[in-house]
Amino acid sequence: MTPVTGTTPQGITSEEAASRWVRGMFGRVAARYDLLNHLLSFNLDKRWRARTVQRVADVLARPGAKILDLCCGTGDVLLSLEARGGGAAIFGSDFCHPMLIEARRKIAAHKLRSPLFEADALALPLASDSLDLITVAFGFRNLTNYRHGLEELARVLKPGGTLAILEFSQPTNRAFAGLYGFFSTRVLPFVGGMISGSRDAYSYLPESIKKFPGAEGLAEQMRAAGFASVEFERLTFGAVALHLGIKESSVRPAGAP
């Protein structure tokens, strides 16, 4: 079985310290986050997010569905969900306040009123069995404990609710993997650090991807947390993977007897 871990920034030895480091890191790059996402992914990040929204369109179409975009960052997925959603109630959450400020600006510019709240994904201030869909785009990898994260997401989802995790993965094409490795370890830290002013943030990115479970490993962890019908779709030669799972009715909150 794939070891259950969490994000481990270099030199950090506890979950609490890792959480503080990641929150501070995202706070430092929030103002340039969108620019760097688009630049460093050659705009492929827009396609990846669009694919995620497309795959959950059936939930968006349900009248009264309650949907959370977790680790929403500056709100790109949230806006796409709103654009495609019908009568669904859609809101976003992140544990980094500067990111939420950027998201609020973007939401206001589009004349939307999507509710936002600041919270840790490992301890959401939401009732059990309350959501129809949770989307997490490029944020799950940064949780300090993946198992606890999946258990918490299962707790707040309704039985039959959907979890969609879009995350970086390991390329499956050998030639592309070599090119990707060079870009992520040499080019990305230099360009990202120069534009954002935080080289450590863009050195952390390739290291966090390298340590993160592959697509099969994450799917295994989702099943262990109580998700059924788990599937994943590799995008861009496997550099990114979109995971989907359905909460089984038998799932209990973490720590329940």
C-alpha positions in Angstrom: 0.0 0.0 0.0 1.2 3.5 -0.8 2.5 5.2 2.4 0.1 7.9 3.7 2.0 11.1 4.1 1.5 14.9 3.8 3.4 17.7 2.3 7.0 18.0 3.7 8.7 21.3 2.9 12.5 21.0 3.2 13.6 21.4 6.8 10.1 21.1 8.3 9.5 18.3 10.8 5.9 18.7 12.0 2.5 19.0 10.4 1.9 22.3 12.3 5.1 23.8 11.0 4.4 22.5 7.5 1.0 24.1 7.6 2.4 27.5 8.6 5.1 27.3 6.0 2.7 26.5 3.2 0.3 29.2 4.2 3.0 31.8 4.3 4.5 30.7 1.0 1.2 31.0 -0.8 0.6 34.4 0.9 3.9 35.6 -0.6 3.0 34.7 -4.1 -0.7 35.4 -4.2 -0.4 38.7 -6.1 1.5 37.0 -9.0 -0.1 33.5 -8.7 -2.4 33.7 -11.7 0.3 35.2 -14.0 2.8 32.5 -13.0 0.3 29.7 -13.3 -0.6 30.6 -16.9 3.0 31.4 -17.9 4.7 28.4 -16.4 2.0 25.9 -17.7 1.9 27.5 -21.1 -1.8 28.2 -20.4 -2.5 24.5 -20.0 -3.7 25.1 -16.5 -6.8 26.7 -18.1 -7.5 23.4 -20.0 -7.0 21.3 -16.9 -9.4 23.3 -14.9 -12.0 23.4 -17.7 -11.8 19.6 -18.0 -12.4 19.3 -14.2 -15.6 21.4 -14.5 -16.7 19.5 -17.5 -16.4 16.2 -15.6 -18.7 17.4 -12.8 -21.2 19.1 -15.0 -23.9 16.6 -13.9 -23.7 17.7 -10.3 -23.7 21.4 -11.3 -26.9 20.9 -13.1 -28.8 19.6 -10.0 -31.1 22.2 -8.6 -30.1 23.1 -5.0 -26.8 21.2 -5.1 -24.2 22.5 -2.6 -20.7 22.7 -4.0 -17.4 23.7 -2.4 -14.3 24.6 -4.3 -11.7 23.8 -1.6 -8.2 25.3 -1.7 -9.8 27.7 -4.1 -6.7 30.0 -4.3 -7.6 33.0 -6.5 -10.9 31.5 -7.6 -10.3 30.3 -11.2 -12.2 27.0 -10.7 -14.9 28.7 -8.6 -15.6 31.2 -11.4 -15.8 28.3 -14.0 -18.2 26.4 -11.7 -20.4 29.5 -11.4 -20.3 30.0 -15.2 -21.5 26.4 -15.8 -23.7 26.0 -12.7 -27.5 26.2 -12.8 -29.3 26.4 -9.5 -26.4 25.1 -7.5 -25.0 26.9 -4.4 -21.3 27.3 -5.0 -18.8 28.6 -2.5 -15.0 28.6 -2.0 -12.6 28.1 0.8 -8.8 28.5 1.4 -6.6 28.7 4.4 -4.4 31.5 2.9 -6.0 34.9 3.5 -4.1 36.8 0.7 -5.4 34.2 -1.8 -8.9 34.8 -0.7 -8.4 38.6 -1.1 -7.4 37.9 -4.7 -10.4 35.6 -5.2 -12.8 38.2 -3.8 -11.5 40.8 -6.2 -11.9 38.5 -9.1 -15.4 37.5 -8.0 -16.4 41.1 -7.7 -15.1 41.9 -11.1 -17.4 39.3 -12.6 -20.3 40.7 -10.6 -20.7 37.4 -8.7 -21.4 36.9 -5.0 -19.9 33.5 -4.4 -19.4 33.1 -0.6 -15.8 32.6 0.5 -14.5 31.5 3.9 -11.1 30.9 5.4 -10.6 27.4 6.8 -8.1 24.6 7.1 -9.1 21.7 4.8 -8.3 19.3 7.6 -11.0 20.8 9.9 -13.8 22.3 7.8 -16.4 24.3 9.7 -19.2 22.4 7.9 -21.8 19.9 8.9 -21.3 16.2 8.1 -23.2 15.0 5.0 -23.8 18.5 3.7 -22.2 18.8 0.3 -22.9 17.3 -3.1 -19.6 18.1 -4.7 -16.1 19.1 -3.6 -13.5 20.2 -6.1 -9.8 20.6 -5.2 -7.5 22.0 -7.9 -3.7 21.8 -7.2 -4.3 22.2 -3.5 -4.6 18.7 -2.1 -0.9 18.0 -2.6 -0.2 20.8 0.0 -2.2 19.3 2.8 -0.1 18.2 5.8 -1.9 14.8 6.1 -3.5 13.3 3.0 -5.4 10.6 4.9 -7.0 13.0 7.3 -7.7 15.3 4.4 -9.6 12.6 2.5 -11.5 11.6 5.7 -12.5 15.1 6.3 -13.8 15.5 2.7 -15.7 12.3 3.1 -17.2 13.6 6.3 -18.7 16.7 4.8 -19.9 15.1 1.5 -23.4 13.6 1.4 -23.7 9.9 0.7 -23.3 9.7 -3.1 -21.5 13.0 -3.2 -18.6 13.5 -5.6 -15.0 14.4 -4.9 -12.9 15.8 -7.8 -9.1 16.2 -7.2 -7.0 17.8 -9.9 -3.4 17.5 -9.0 0.1 17.3 -10.5 1.4 13.7 -11.1 4.3 11.9 -12.6 4.5 11.9 -16.4 4.1 8.4 -18.0 5.9 9.2 -21.2 9.7 8.8 -20.8 10.7 11.5 -23.2 8.3 14.0 -21.8 9.2 13.0 -18.2 12.8 14.0 -19.0 11.8 17.3 -20.4 9.4 17.9 -17.6 12.0 17.1 -15.0 14.5 19.6 -16.5 11.8 22.3 -16.7 10.5 21.8 -13.2 13.9 21.7 -11.5 15.9 24.2 -13.5 13.5 26.6 -15.3 10.5 26.8 -13.0 12.4 27.9 -9.8 14.4 30.5 -11.7 11.5 32.1 -13.6 9.0 31.6 -10.8 11.4 33.1 -8.2 12.3 36.0 -10.4 8.7 37.1 -11.1 7.2 36.3 -7.7 10.2 37.3 -5.6 10.0 34.0 -3.7 12.3 31.4 -5.2 11.6 29.0 -2.3 8.0 28.7 -3.4 8.9 27.6 -6.9 11.6 25.3 -5.6 9.0 23.7 -3.3 6.7 23.0 -6.2 8.7 20.3 -8.0 9.8 18.8 -4.7 6.2 18.5 -3.6 5.2 16.9 -6.9 8.1 14.4 -6.6 7.0 13.3 -3.1 3.3 13.2 -3.9 1.7 9.8 -4.6 1.2 8.9 -8.3 -2.2 8.7 -9.8 -2.6 5.0 -8.7 -1.4 5.8 -5.2 -3.9 8.7 -4.7 -6.7 6.5 -6.1 -5.8 3.8 -3.6 -5.9 6.3 -0.7 -9.3 7.6 -1.9 -10.7 4.1 -1.8 -9.2 3.5 1.7 -11.0 6.7 2.9 -14.3 5.3 1.8 -14.7 6.6 -1.8 -16.2 4.2 -4.4 -16.1 4.3 -8.2 -12.7 5.9 -8.0 -11.2 6.7 -11.4 -8.5 9.0 -12.7 -7.8 10.6 -16.0 -4.2 11.5 -17.0 -3.8 14.8 -18.7 -0.8 16.2 -20.7 1.2 12.9 -20.8 0.4 12.3 -17.1 1.9 15.5 -15.8 -1.6 16.1 -14.2 -4.2 13.7 -13.1 -7.9 14.3 -12.4 -9.4 11.9 -9.8 -13.1 11.4 -9.2 -14.7 9.4 -6.4 -18.1 8.9 -4.9 -18.7 8.9 -1.2 -20.1 5.6 0.0 -23.0 5.8 2.4 -21.1 3.7 5.0 -18.4 6.3 5.5 -18.1 7.5 9.1 -16.4 10.7 10.3 -12.8 10.3 11.4 -12.5 9.2 14.9 -16.1 7.8 15.0 -16.5 4.5 17.0 
